[in-house]
Amino acid sequence: MPGPPPGAPPPASPEPAPPGPVAATVRCPGCGTANEAARTLCVRCALPLAPGPAPAAAPPWWRRLPRRGAWQAPLAGTRPRRSRRRPRIVLPLVLVLLAVGVWFGLPHAGSLLGLAREETSRPESLPPSAVRASRSLKEHPATAAFDGFSNRYWAAPEPGATLEAEFGLPGVRVTKLVVFSGTSAKKDEFLAQARPARILVELVSADGDTRTRRLTLKDQPGQQTLTLRGSKVTHIRITPETAYGTARGRHLALAEVEFFGHRS
């Protein structure tokens, strides 16, 4: 290739390009490595390059009880703070309530145990220690209603006479009353005399408290079982108030009375 002609000026050399802007860097506060300004974690140790302001001090525990914020995971590269144990008030409150319940429940513990016994054990027969009646026919005394035979009966001249049973101290817990109405459990003898229709039952406890129940009997022969509840009962009085089959010359007949429950 031929060179430049003689006397021609030499070609101009290319001018160097102006230096570009220096990339900004951020130095890691942990290991000192320079990192690009756009990074948030150190390229070497992963520590935050701009941790931001220090966290505010946590408020007292009693201010944190009404509202508790959601748990936040610690930032990568930071050691999670050890959580402080917060006092628990639920357990002490439950213990206080239990103590109060036991304190007020002690006077009624015996009654509660008695009720549990009623529900779990079979009631037993409670024969009275003594019986009597306010009025009765000579051939049909009060003892005939408690002798265990349904073909012998107590006879009253008319409704209003009382039949009474005593149990003595400390009393009994009564749950059931069994009655055989009329003169006999046999159907052909049952209608021979008048029969109690509604009876008033009074239960007297050892402390003198009296509870009354009005019970209605069916006009049918055989056993009739009625619910009757009383605690520490020492005396029971039965008063026939109305009767079936009343007529001139007929008296009121009650063949058998039995009490069931538990000895105190």
Secondary structure as UniProt FT lines:
FT   TURN            6..7
FT   STRAND          25..27
FT   TURN            29..31
FT   STRAND          34..36
FT   TURN            37..38
FT   TURN            43..45
FT   HELIX           61..64
FT   TURN            76..77
FT   HELIX           90..105
FT   HELIX           106..108
FT   HELIX           109..120
FT   STRAND          124..125
FT   STRAND          130..133
FT   TURN            138..139
FT   HELIX           142..146
FT   TURN            150..151
FT   STRAND          154..156
FT   TURN            159..160
FT   STRAND          163..166
FT   TURN            169..170
FT   STRAND          172..182
FT   HELIX           187..190
FT   TURN            191..192
FT   STRAND          194..205
FT   TURN            206..207
FT   STRAND          210..216
FT   STRAND          223..244
FT   TURN            248..249
FT   STRAND          252..263
//
